[in-house]
């Protein structure tokens, strides 16, 4: 991400329907896995400007880490009660990573050239019983200027995402698409953007703040997916088969994890 995208996130992520609804969904899922406690450590890897992890600081001990000093400066200024670290995970987390009860990787893996190496290195540093909540953009047909501006390497399907932790001592609790209800609208907007050769919002992205009533409606539609996703986590129904994003809930099991690299034979990334 560049300066313009960090500034945009800092400006809108506490109000924009996509950020607000996603946090509501993540909150419901996290509470299913990890009862609220100030002793339970939640680490947001690739925390950006801090809006996600700060949403949980009233229920958990929260730490955010990002390689961007600019993003961390914005996060510290906005959320002084949360500990933020400018550095690389897991090295600059020290003992925190072994104490973590849950690791957030929210729209991070698509920014990394070798997502296999990043995930295995992080998982190897955690303790058995640690949970991971991973989100990534999905559906290759949605690729556009938004992805280019954010420096994405790829969008995922479920098989490509699950390959990142396959053969590791990791239990998959849930893999599901989400941002599913609005997928037809998103597809129309992305198709229009491709025809025009531009993005729909500011700083080369598709983020713009709708009117307050529209923003509230979009928030409600997207956040409403939490009920089905929680039911899927409980094994009571299926998750979503299609959506603009994918999420995974995982649990680290006992066993050694060797750092591995992205295997040959995968479809080429966009960059």
Protein Blocks (a to p, Z undefined) as FASTA:
>chain_A
ZZklmmmmmmmmmmgmklmmmmmmmmmmmmmmmccdfkbccddehklnolmmmmmmmmbc
cddddfblklmmmmmmmmmmbccdddddfklnmmmlmmpmbdcdehkllmpmblmlmmmm
mmmmpcehiacdddddehjklgcfklmmnopabdcdfklmmmmmgoiacddfbdcdehkl
lmmmmmmmmmmmmmnopafbehhiabdcddfklmmmmmmmmmmmmmmmmmmmnopaccdf
bdfbdcddddddedddddddddehiacdfZZ
